Amino acid sequence: SSLTVFDPACGSGEFLRETLRYLELIGYSGTIKLIGWDISRAACDMARFILDWEAAFVSAPITIDIENRDSLDVEHVWPDAADLILMNPPFVSWQAMSTTQRTKVRDALGALAQMRTDMSEAFVWKAANCVRPGGVLGCFIPASMLDSKAAELLRERLGQLLSPKLIARLGSHSLFSD
């Protein structure tokens, strides 16, 4: 009867928008709650605009909550028991992170922060811990998360929390070179 969808790095809200469009396409009539966070105020403004526009064409009751937040800030508690988490988390290598970002990643991962972890790993770990049992986590991850020694413990723990349905390596590293 209700569905909570969360994107902790929503950017302009495309994942949330496409979710809304799909739910309308299949005739979903329950309550929809869309939650999006991003560190960019401009991205949040774009997300609000596009989701408000899209909501006008949806028959189900909708709540849209887009906030300018840093998802890795300990003050921001992720929604509890989200039904669906869709995200393209920031891929930031350890070397490219600021000291503050490194602290936030270590705080989020705890003992799972091994060697030179990527920022996206903190997002995936937090998402795995806030999706409800039976819920769905869909996200892009860097290839290094699938095979690096630094992510080995994280993969093991994620395997205990989640039941993967599809893991795919798409394209080449040159696809998103910039």
PyMOL CGO cylinders between C-alpha atoms (Angstrom):
from pymol import cmd
from pymol.cgo import CYLINDER

trace = [
    CYLINDER, 0.00, 0.00, 0.00, 3.01, 2.30, 0.32, 0.3, 1, 1, 1, 1, 1, 1,
    CYLINDER, 3.01, 2.30, 0.32, 6.45, 2.50, -1.19, 0.3, 1, 1, 1, 1, 1, 1,
    CYLINDER, 6.45, 2.50, -1.19, 9.46, 4.49, 0.02, 0.3, 1, 1, 1, 1, 1, 1,
    CYLINDER, 9.46, 4.49, 0.02, 12.17, 5.16, -2.56, 0.3, 1, 1, 1, 1, 1, 1,
    CYLINDER, 12.17, 5.16, -2.56, 15.48, 6.73, -1.52, 0.3, 1, 1, 1, 1, 1, 1,
    CYLINDER, 15.48, 6.73, -1.52, 18.43, 8.08, -3.51, 0.3, 1, 1, 1, 1, 1, 1,
    CYLINDER, 18.43, 8.08, -3.51, 21.20, 9.35, -1.21, 0.3, 1, 1, 1, 1, 1, 1,
    CYLINDER, 21.20, 9.35, -1.21, 23.12, 10.99, -4.07, 0.3, 1, 1, 1, 1, 1, 1,
    CYLINDER, 23.12, 10.99, -4.07, 20.17, 12.02, -6.22, 0.3, 1, 1, 1, 1, 1, 1,
    CYLINDER, 20.17, 12.02, -6.22, 21.75, 14.67, -8.39, 0.3, 1, 1, 1, 1, 1, 1,
    CYLINDER, 21.75, 14.67, -8.39, 19.00, 16.01, -10.64, 0.3, 1, 1, 1, 1, 1, 1,
    CYLINDER, 19.00, 16.01, -10.64, 16.64, 13.22, -9.56, 0.3, 1, 1, 1, 1, 1, 1,
    CYLINDER, 16.64, 13.22, -9.56, 16.64, 11.03, -12.67, 0.3, 1, 1, 1, 1, 1, 1,
    CYLINDER, 16.64, 11.03, -12.67, 16.45, 7.70, -10.80, 0.3, 1, 1, 1, 1, 1, 1,
    CYLINDER, 16.45, 7.70, -10.80, 13.56, 9.01, -8.71, 0.3, 1, 1, 1, 1, 1, 1,
    CYLINDER, 13.56, 9.01, -8.71, 11.84, 10.41, -11.80, 0.3, 1, 1, 1, 1, 1, 1,
    CYLINDER, 11.84, 10.41, -11.80, 12.12, 7.17, -13.73, 0.3, 1, 1, 1, 1, 1, 1,
    CYLINDER, 12.12, 7.17, -13.73, 10.83, 5.22, -10.71, 0.3, 1, 1, 1, 1, 1, 1,
    CYLINDER, 10.83, 5.22, -10.71, 7.81, 7.50, -10.57, 0.3, 1, 1, 1, 1, 1, 1,
    CYLINDER, 7.81, 7.50, -10.57, 7.20, 7.11, -14.29, 0.3, 1, 1, 1, 1, 1, 1,
    CYLINDER, 7.20, 7.11, -14.29, 7.46, 3.33, -14.06, 0.3, 1, 1, 1, 1, 1, 1,
    CYLINDER, 7.46, 3.33, -14.06, 5.08, 3.12, -11.11, 0.3, 1, 1, 1, 1, 1, 1,
    CYLINDER, 5.08, 3.12, -11.11, 2.52, 5.14, -13.07, 0.3, 1, 1, 1, 1, 1, 1,
    CYLINDER, 2.52, 5.14, -13.07, 3.06, 2.92, -16.13, 0.3, 1, 1, 1, 1, 1, 1,
    CYLINDER, 3.06, 2.92, -16.13, 2.27, -0.26, -14.17, 0.3, 1, 1, 1, 1, 1, 1,
    CYLINDER, 2.27, -0.26, -14.17, -0.72, 1.38, -12.48, 0.3, 1, 1, 1, 1, 1, 1,
    CYLINDER, -0.72, 1.38, -12.48, 0.64, 1.44, -8.94, 0.3, 1, 1, 1, 1, 1, 1,
    CYLINDER, 0.64, 1.44, -8.94, -2.02, 3.06, -6.75, 0.3, 1, 1, 1, 1, 1, 1,
    CYLINDER, -2.02, 3.06, -6.75, -0.43, 3.01, -3.29, 0.3, 1, 1, 1, 1, 1, 1,
    CYLINDER, -0.43, 3.01, -3.29, 1.24, 5.92, -1.57, 0.3, 1, 1, 1, 1, 1, 1,
    CYLINDER, 1.24, 5.92, -1.57, 4.67, 6.86, -2.94, 0.3, 1, 1, 1, 1, 1, 1,
    CYLINDER, 4.67, 6.86, -2.94, 7.33, 8.61, -0.90, 0.3, 1, 1, 1, 1, 1, 1,
    CYLINDER, 7.33, 8.61, -0.90, 10.38, 9.82, -2.83, 0.3, 1, 1, 1, 1, 1, 1,
    CYLINDER, 10.38, 9.82, -2.83, 13.41, 10.87, -0.78, 0.3, 1, 1, 1, 1, 1, 1,
    CYLINDER, 13.41, 10.87, -0.78, 16.51, 12.35, -2.37, 0.3, 1, 1, 1, 1, 1, 1,
    CYLINDER, 16.51, 12.35, -2.37, 19.62, 13.89, -0.86, 0.3, 1, 1, 1, 1, 1, 1,
    CYLINDER, 19.62, 13.89, -0.86, 22.53, 15.59, -2.57, 0.3, 1, 1, 1, 1, 1, 1,
    CYLINDER, 22.53, 15.59, -2.57, 25.39, 17.87, -1.55, 0.3, 1, 1, 1, 1, 1, 1,
    CYLINDER, 25.39, 17.87, -1.55, 24.68, 20.18, -4.49, 0.3, 1, 1, 1, 1, 1, 1,
    CYLINDER, 24.68, 20.18, -4.49, 21.98, 22.78, -3.84, 0.3, 1, 1, 1, 1, 1, 1,
    CYLINDER, 21.98, 22.78, -3.84, 21.58, 23.32, -7.61, 0.3, 1, 1, 1, 1, 1, 1,
    CYLINDER, 21.58, 23.32, -7.61, 21.08, 19.58, -8.18, 0.3, 1, 1, 1, 1, 1, 1,
    CYLINDER, 21.08, 19.58, -8.18, 18.43, 19.50, -5.45, 0.3, 1, 1, 1, 1, 1, 1,
    CYLINDER, 18.43, 19.50, -5.45, 16.63, 22.43, -7.08, 0.3, 1, 1, 1, 1, 1, 1,
    CYLINDER, 16.63, 22.43, -7.08, 16.65, 20.59, -10.42, 0.3, 1, 1, 1, 1, 1, 1,
    CYLINDER, 16.65, 20.59, -10.42, 15.41, 17.39, -8.77, 0.3, 1, 1, 1, 1, 1, 1,
    CYLINDER, 15.41, 17.39, -8.77, 12.55, 19.21, -7.04, 0.3, 1, 1, 1, 1, 1, 1,
    CYLINDER, 12.55, 19.21, -7.04, 11.53, 20.88, -10.29, 0.3, 1, 1, 1, 1, 1, 1,
    CYLINDER, 11.53, 20.88, -10.29, 11.57, 17.72, -12.42, 0.3, 1, 1, 1, 1, 1, 1,
    CYLINDER, 11.57, 17.72, -12.42, 9.83, 15.60, -9.76, 0.3, 1, 1, 1, 1, 1, 1,
    CYLINDER, 9.83, 15.60, -9.76, 7.12, 18.21, -9.17, 0.3, 1, 1, 1, 1, 1, 1,
    CYLINDER, 7.12, 18.21, -9.17, 6.55, 18.29, -12.93, 0.3, 1, 1, 1, 1, 1, 1,
    CYLINDER, 6.55, 18.29, -12.93, 6.42, 14.48, -13.21, 0.3, 1, 1, 1, 1, 1, 1,
    CYLINDER, 6.42, 14.48, -13.21, 4.14, 14.17, -10.16, 0.3, 1, 1, 1, 1, 1, 1,
    CYLINDER, 4.14, 14.17, -10.16, 1.47, 16.17, -11.99, 0.3, 1, 1, 1, 1, 1, 1,
    CYLINDER, 1.47, 16.17, -11.99, 1.02, 13.19, -14.33, 0.3, 1, 1, 1, 1, 1, 1,
    CYLINDER, 1.02, 13.19, -14.33, 0.82, 10.50, -11.64, 0.3, 1, 1, 1, 1, 1, 1,
    CYLINDER, 0.82, 10.50, -11.64, -2.46, 9.37, -10.14, 0.3, 1, 1, 1, 1, 1, 1,
    CYLINDER, -2.46, 9.37, -10.14, -1.04, 7.83, -6.92, 0.3, 1, 1, 1, 1, 1, 1,
    CYLINDER, -1.04, 7.83, -6.92, -0.57, 9.98, -3.79, 0.3, 1, 1, 1, 1, 1, 1,
    CYLINDER, -0.57, 9.98, -3.79, 3.04, 11.22, -3.71, 0.3, 1, 1, 1, 1, 1, 1,
    CYLINDER, 3.04, 11.22, -3.71, 5.30, 12.82, -1.12, 0.3, 1, 1, 1, 1, 1, 1,
    CYLINDER, 5.30, 12.82, -1.12, 8.53, 14.32, -2.46, 0.3, 1, 1, 1, 1, 1, 1,
    CYLINDER, 8.53, 14.32, -2.46, 11.32, 15.13, -0.03, 0.3, 1, 1, 1, 1, 1, 1,
    CYLINDER, 11.32, 15.13, -0.03, 14.51, 16.44, -1.66, 0.3, 1, 1, 1, 1, 1, 1,
    CYLINDER, 14.51, 16.44, -1.66, 17.13, 17.81, 0.72, 0.3, 1, 1, 1, 1, 1, 1,
    CYLINDER, 17.13, 17.81, 0.72, 20.52, 19.43, 0.35, 0.3, 1, 1, 1, 1, 1, 1,
    CYLINDER, 20.52, 19.43, 0.35, 22.47, 17.02, 2.58, 0.3, 1, 1, 1, 1, 1, 1,
    CYLINDER, 22.47, 17.02, 2.58, 25.77, 15.23, 2.74, 0.3, 1, 1, 1, 1, 1, 1,
    CYLINDER, 25.77, 15.23, 2.74, 24.73, 11.58, 2.99, 0.3, 1, 1, 1, 1, 1, 1,
    CYLINDER, 24.73, 11.58, 2.99, 27.96, 10.65, 4.75, 0.3, 1, 1, 1, 1, 1, 1,
    CYLINDER, 27.96, 10.65, 4.75, 27.58, 13.26, 7.49, 0.3, 1, 1, 1, 1, 1, 1,
    CYLINDER, 27.58, 13.26, 7.49, 26.89, 11.41, 10.77, 0.3, 1, 1, 1, 1, 1, 1,
    CYLINDER, 26.89, 11.41, 10.77, 24.22, 13.99, 11.66, 0.3, 1, 1, 1, 1, 1, 1,
    CYLINDER, 24.22, 13.99, 11.66, 22.06, 12.81, 8.75, 0.3, 1, 1, 1, 1, 1, 1,
    CYLINDER, 22.06, 12.81, 8.75, 20.39, 9.52, 9.60, 0.3, 1, 1, 1, 1, 1, 1,
    CYLINDER, 20.39, 9.52, 9.60, 19.32, 7.57, 6.54, 0.3, 1, 1, 1, 1, 1, 1,
    CYLINDER, 19.32, 7.57, 6.54, 15.64, 6.63, 6.23, 0.3, 1, 1, 1, 1, 1, 1,
    CYLINDER, 15.64, 6.63, 6.23, 14.78, 3.48, 8.11, 0.3, 1, 1, 1, 1, 1, 1,
    CYLINDER, 14.78, 3.48, 8.11, 13.57, 0.48, 6.09, 0.3, 1, 1, 1, 1, 1, 1,
    CYLINDER, 13.57, 0.48, 6.09, 13.40, 2.00, 2.60, 0.3, 1, 1, 1, 1, 1, 1,
    CYLINDER, 13.40, 2.00, 2.60, 11.63, -0.29, 0.12, 0.3, 1, 1, 1, 1, 1, 1,
    CYLINDER, 11.63, -0.29, 0.12, 13.82, 0.72, -2.80, 0.3, 1, 1, 1, 1, 1, 1,
    CYLINDER, 13.82, 0.72, -2.80, 17.20, 2.42, -2.86, 0.3, 1, 1, 1, 1, 1, 1,
    CYLINDER, 17.20, 2.42, -2.86, 18.51, 3.49, -6.25, 0.3, 1, 1, 1, 1, 1, 1,
    CYLINDER, 18.51, 3.49, -6.25, 21.76, 5.36, -6.55, 0.3, 1, 1, 1, 1, 1, 1,
    CYLINDER, 21.76, 5.36, -6.55, 24.81, 6.25, -8.52, 0.3, 1, 1, 1, 1, 1, 1,
    CYLINDER, 24.81, 6.25, -8.52, 27.09, 7.05, -5.58, 0.3, 1, 1, 1, 1, 1, 1,
    CYLINDER, 27.09, 7.05, -5.58, 30.11, 9.31, -6.04, 0.3, 1, 1, 1, 1, 1, 1,
    CYLINDER, 30.11, 9.31, -6.04, 33.13, 7.35, -7.20, 0.3, 1, 1, 1, 1, 1, 1,
    CYLINDER, 33.13, 7.35, -7.20, 35.93, 9.16, -5.40, 0.3, 1, 1, 1, 1, 1, 1,
    CYLINDER, 35.93, 9.16, -5.40, 39.22, 7.39, -4.89, 0.3, 1, 1, 1, 1, 1, 1,
    CYLINDER, 39.22, 7.39, -4.89, 41.00, 7.56, -1.54, 0.3, 1, 1, 1, 1, 1, 1,
    CYLINDER, 41.00, 7.56, -1.54, 43.72, 9.72, -3.08, 0.3, 1, 1, 1, 1, 1, 1,
    CYLINDER, 43.72, 9.72, -3.08, 41.19, 12.23, -4.42, 0.3, 1, 1, 1, 1, 1, 1,
    CYLINDER, 41.19, 12.23, -4.42, 39.29, 12.63, -1.12, 0.3, 1, 1, 1, 1, 1, 1,
    CYLINDER, 39.29, 12.63, -1.12, 39.84, 15.50, 1.26, 0.3, 1, 1, 1, 1, 1, 1,
    CYLINDER, 39.84, 15.50, 1.26, 40.77, 14.76, 4.89, 0.3, 1, 1, 1, 1, 1, 1,
    CYLINDER, 40.77, 14.76, 4.89, 37.16, 15.45, 5.91, 0.3, 1, 1, 1, 1, 1, 1,
    CYLINDER, 37.16, 15.45, 5.91, 35.82, 13.07, 3.26, 0.3, 1, 1, 1, 1, 1, 1,
    CYLINDER, 35.82, 13.07, 3.26, 38.24, 10.35, 4.35, 0.3, 1, 1, 1, 1, 1, 1,
    CYLINDER, 38.24, 10.35, 4.35, 37.03, 10.72, 7.94, 0.3, 1, 1, 1, 1, 1, 1,
    CYLINDER, 37.03, 10.72, 7.94, 33.39, 10.44, 6.84, 0.3, 1, 1, 1, 1, 1, 1,
    CYLINDER, 33.39, 10.44, 6.84, 34.12, 7.33, 4.75, 0.3, 1, 1, 1, 1, 1, 1,
    CYLINDER, 34.12, 7.33, 4.75, 35.99, 5.69, 7.65, 0.3, 1, 1, 1, 1, 1, 1,
    CYLINDER, 35.99, 5.69, 7.65, 33.17, 6.59, 10.05, 0.3, 1, 1, 1, 1, 1, 1,
    CYLINDER, 33.17, 6.59, 10.05, 30.58, 5.08, 7.70, 0.3, 1, 1, 1, 1, 1, 1,
    CYLINDER, 30.58, 5.08, 7.70, 32.53, 1.87, 7.03, 0.3, 1, 1, 1, 1, 1, 1,
    CYLINDER, 32.53, 1.87, 7.03, 34.07, 1.33, 10.46, 0.3, 1, 1, 1, 1, 1, 1,
    CYLINDER, 34.07, 1.33, 10.46, 36.24, -1.80, 10.42, 0.3, 1, 1, 1, 1, 1, 1,
    CYLINDER, 36.24, -1.80, 10.42, 35.28, -2.39, 6.78, 0.3, 1, 1, 1, 1, 1, 1,
    CYLINDER, 35.28, -2.39, 6.78, 37.45, 0.55, 5.70, 0.3, 1, 1, 1, 1, 1, 1,
    CYLINDER, 37.45, 0.55, 5.70, 40.45, -1.32, 4.39, 0.3, 1, 1, 1, 1, 1, 1,
    CYLINDER, 40.45, -1.32, 4.39, 43.47, 0.21, 2.71, 0.3, 1, 1, 1, 1, 1, 1,
    CYLINDER, 43.47, 0.21, 2.71, 42.48, 2.80, 0.09, 0.3, 1, 1, 1, 1, 1, 1,
    CYLINDER, 42.48, 2.80, 0.09, 38.72, 2.47, -0.11, 0.3, 1, 1, 1, 1, 1, 1,
    CYLINDER, 38.72, 2.47, -0.11, 36.48, 4.34, -2.55, 0.3, 1, 1, 1, 1, 1, 1,
    CYLINDER, 36.48, 4.34, -2.55, 33.79, 6.76, -1.33, 0.3, 1, 1, 1, 1, 1, 1,
    CYLINDER, 33.79, 6.76, -1.33, 31.11, 4.76, -3.15, 0.3, 1, 1, 1, 1, 1, 1,
    CYLINDER, 31.11, 4.76, -3.15, 31.75, 1.84, -0.79, 0.3, 1, 1, 1, 1, 1, 1,
    CYLINDER, 31.75, 1.84, -0.79, 30.51, 3.90, 2.16, 0.3, 1, 1, 1, 1, 1, 1,
    CYLINDER, 30.51, 3.90, 2.16, 27.28, 4.67, 0.27, 0.3, 1, 1, 1, 1, 1, 1,
    CYLINDER, 27.28, 4.67, 0.27, 26.73, 1.01, -0.61, 0.3, 1, 1, 1, 1, 1, 1,
    CYLINDER, 26.73, 1.01, -0.61, 27.34, -0.10, 2.98, 0.3, 1, 1, 1, 1, 1, 1,
    CYLINDER, 27.34, -0.10, 2.98, 24.96, 2.49, 4.41, 0.3, 1, 1, 1, 1, 1, 1,
    CYLINDER, 24.96, 2.49, 4.41, 22.33, 1.58, 1.79, 0.3, 1, 1, 1, 1, 1, 1,
    CYLINDER, 22.33, 1.58, 1.79, 22.62, -2.12, 2.56, 0.3, 1, 1, 1, 1, 1, 1,
    CYLINDER, 22.62, -2.12, 2.56, 21.90, -1.32, 6.19, 0.3, 1, 1, 1, 1, 1, 1,
    CYLINDER, 21.90, -1.32, 6.19, 18.82, 0.82, 5.59, 0.3, 1, 1, 1, 1, 1, 1,
    CYLINDER, 18.82, 0.82, 5.59, 16.96, -1.13, 2.90, 0.3, 1, 1, 1, 1, 1, 1,
    CYLINDER, 16.96, -1.13, 2.90, 14.14, -3.11, 4.48, 0.3, 1, 1, 1, 1, 1, 1,
    CYLINDER, 14.14, -3.11, 4.48, 14.21, -6.92, 4.46, 0.3, 1, 1, 1, 1, 1, 1,
    CYLINDER, 14.21, -6.92, 4.46, 12.87, -7.93, 1.06, 0.3, 1, 1, 1, 1, 1, 1,
    CYLINDER, 12.87, -7.93, 1.06, 13.58, -4.46, -0.30, 0.3, 1, 1, 1, 1, 1, 1,
    CYLINDER, 13.58, -4.46, -0.30, 15.76, -3.70, -3.31, 0.3, 1, 1, 1, 1, 1, 1,
    CYLINDER, 15.76, -3.70, -3.31, 19.10, -1.92, -3.59, 0.3, 1, 1, 1, 1, 1, 1,
    CYLINDER, 19.10, -1.92, -3.59, 20.07, -0.94, -7.12, 0.3, 1, 1, 1, 1, 1, 1,
    CYLINDER, 20.07, -0.94, -7.12, 23.29, 0.96, -7.70, 0.3, 1, 1, 1, 1, 1, 1,
    CYLINDER, 23.29, 0.96, -7.70, 26.31, 1.50, -9.83, 0.3, 1, 1, 1, 1, 1, 1,
    CYLINDER, 26.31, 1.50, -9.83, 29.62, 0.56, -8.24, 0.3, 1, 1, 1, 1, 1, 1,
    CYLINDER, 29.62, 0.56, -8.24, 33.22, 0.90, -9.38, 0.3, 1, 1, 1, 1, 1, 1,
    CYLINDER, 33.22, 0.90, -9.38, 34.77, -2.27, -10.79, 0.3, 1, 1, 1, 1, 1, 1,
    CYLINDER, 34.77, -2.27, -10.79, 37.33, -2.17, -7.98, 0.3, 1, 1, 1, 1, 1, 1,
    CYLINDER, 37.33, -2.17, -7.98, 34.58, -2.98, -5.51, 0.3, 1, 1, 1, 1, 1, 1,
    CYLINDER, 34.58, -2.98, -5.51, 34.08, -6.32, -7.24, 0.3, 1, 1, 1, 1, 1, 1,
    CYLINDER, 34.08, -6.32, -7.24, 37.67, -7.48, -7.22, 0.3, 1, 1, 1, 1, 1, 1,
    CYLINDER, 37.67, -7.48, -7.22, 40.00, -5.34, -5.10, 0.3, 1, 1, 1, 1, 1, 1,
    CYLINDER, 40.00, -5.34, -5.10, 41.68, -6.61, -1.95, 0.3, 1, 1, 1, 1, 1, 1,
    CYLINDER, 41.68, -6.61, -1.95, 40.61, -3.38, -0.20, 0.3, 1, 1, 1, 1, 1, 1,
    CYLINDER, 40.61, -3.38, -0.20, 36.90, -4.25, -0.69, 0.3, 1, 1, 1, 1, 1, 1,
    CYLINDER, 36.90, -4.25, -0.69, 37.19, -7.94, 0.23, 0.3, 1, 1, 1, 1, 1, 1,
    CYLINDER, 37.19, -7.94, 0.23, 35.80, -7.63, 3.76, 0.3, 1, 1, 1, 1, 1, 1,
    CYLINDER, 35.80, -7.63, 3.76, 33.05, -5.29, 2.55, 0.3, 1, 1, 1, 1, 1, 1,
    CYLINDER, 33.05, -5.29, 2.55, 32.00, -7.81, -0.13, 0.3, 1, 1, 1, 1, 1, 1,
    CYLINDER, 32.00, -7.81, -0.13, 31.88, -10.54, 2.50, 0.3, 1, 1, 1, 1, 1, 1,
    CYLINDER, 31.88, -10.54, 2.50, 29.67, -8.48, 4.82, 0.3, 1, 1, 1, 1, 1, 1,
    CYLINDER, 29.67, -8.48, 4.82, 27.41, -7.35, 1.97, 0.3, 1, 1, 1, 1, 1, 1,
    CYLINDER, 27.41, -7.35, 1.97, 26.99, -11.02, 1.05, 0.3, 1, 1, 1, 1, 1, 1,
    CYLINDER, 26.99, -11.02, 1.05, 25.66, -11.64, 4.55, 0.3, 1, 1, 1, 1, 1, 1,
    CYLINDER, 25.66, -11.64, 4.55, 23.12, -8.79, 4.30, 0.3, 1, 1, 1, 1, 1, 1,
    CYLINDER, 23.12, -8.79, 4.30, 21.98, -8.94, 0.69, 0.3, 1, 1, 1, 1, 1, 1,
    CYLINDER, 21.98, -8.94, 0.69, 20.90, -11.55, -1.84, 0.3, 1, 1, 1, 1, 1, 1,
    CYLINDER, 20.90, -11.55, -1.84, 22.32, -10.39, -5.18, 0.3, 1, 1, 1, 1, 1, 1,
    CYLINDER, 22.32, -10.39, -5.18, 20.09, -10.93, -8.20, 0.3, 1, 1, 1, 1, 1, 1,
    CYLINDER, 20.09, -10.93, -8.20, 22.30, -9.30, -10.81, 0.3, 1, 1, 1, 1, 1, 1,
    CYLINDER, 22.30, -9.30, -10.81, 25.88, -8.12, -10.74, 0.3, 1, 1, 1, 1, 1, 1,
    CYLINDER, 25.88, -8.12, -10.74, 27.28, -7.04, -14.09, 0.3, 1, 1, 1, 1, 1, 1,
    CYLINDER, 27.28, -7.04, -14.09, 30.39, -5.39, -15.40, 0.3, 1, 1, 1, 1, 1, 1,
    CYLINDER, 30.39, -5.39, -15.40, 29.29, -3.04, -18.15, 0.3, 1, 1, 1, 1, 1, 1,
    CYLINDER, 29.29, -3.04, -18.15, 31.47, -1.44, -20.79, 0.3, 1, 1, 1, 1, 1, 1,
    CYLINDER, 31.47, -1.44, -20.79, 35.02, -0.34, -20.35, 0.3, 1, 1, 1, 1, 1, 1,
    CYLINDER, 35.02, -0.34, -20.35, 36.79, 1.99, -17.96, 0.3, 1, 1, 1, 1, 1, 1,
    CYLINDER, 36.79, 1.99, -17.96, 37.11, 4.51, -20.78, 0.3, 1, 1, 1, 1, 1, 1,
    CYLINDER, 37.11, 4.51, -20.78, 33.32, 4.93, -20.86, 0.3, 1, 1, 1, 1, 1, 1,
    CYLINDER, 33.32, 4.93, -20.86, 33.40, 7.45, -18.00, 0.3, 1, 1, 1, 1, 1, 1,
    CYLINDER, 33.40, 7.45, -18.00, 37.00, 8.55, -18.22, 0.3, 1, 1, 1, 1, 1, 1,
    CYLINDER, 37.00, 8.55, -18.22, 36.26, 12.07, -16.97, 0.3, 1, 1, 1, 1, 1, 1,
]
cmd.load_cgo(trace, "trace")
